């Protein structure tokens, strides 16, 4: 099971930035992560459209709009 979940949508430059940080940190720490496109699920879209990208760590909301590398590393430590 992935420890990090990134909720995003296509064409979102903040999502692109978040994806880069998450991918680098997770690769460095050997942690699995998944990305979920909120446009494929009406409920997810309704819930998160104003806050994407939204990041969850171990099932809890961690960040939205931007992903801070140091904060993500600390959460995964």
N, C-alpha and C positions, 0 to 999 in steps of 0.2 A: 504494500500500500504506500502511495506517495505521501511524504510528509508535508510537501508544499503544493498548494493549488493556486493557480493564477487564473482569475476570471477576467476575460478580455473580450474584445471584439475586433474584427478586421478593420484596418484603416485608422487605428488609434495609435498616435505616435507615443503617448505615454505608455501604452501597452508594449510597444516595441522596446522602449527603454527598460521597462520592468522585466520583460522576458530576458534581455541581455544580462541584467544583474542576477536574476534568479538562476539562469542557466550556469553562469560562471561560479556562483557561490555553491550551488548544489553539486556541480561537477567537482569542485575543489574539495568539498566535504564528503563526497560519495553518497549524497542524499537524492532519493527519487523525487521527481516533481511532475505535475501534469498541468496542462492548460485547458481551460474550458471556455468555449466560445458562447457568450451569453445570447447571441442572436439565434442560436439553435433551440432555445428553450424560453418560452414566453414568461414563465415565472421568474427565471433568473434575470431575464432582461428587465422586467418590471422592478425587480428588487435592486439591481446593481447598475442600471444604465447611467446614473449620475455620478457614480463613484469609481468607475473602472479606470485603471486596472485595480482589482481588489485581490489581495493576497491573504491566503489562509495558511497557517502553520499548525500542524497536528490538529486540524479540525476547528481551529479558532481564528477569527479574523485578526490579522496581523497589521496590515497596512492598506491604504487606498491612495489612489492617484500616483504616488511615487513609492519606490522601494529603496530604502536606505540599506546599503550593503552591510555596514557594521551592525545595524539593528537586526537584520536577517541572520547574520552569522551568530550573533548572541542568542537569538531565539532557537537556533538549531544546535547550539553547543550542549 
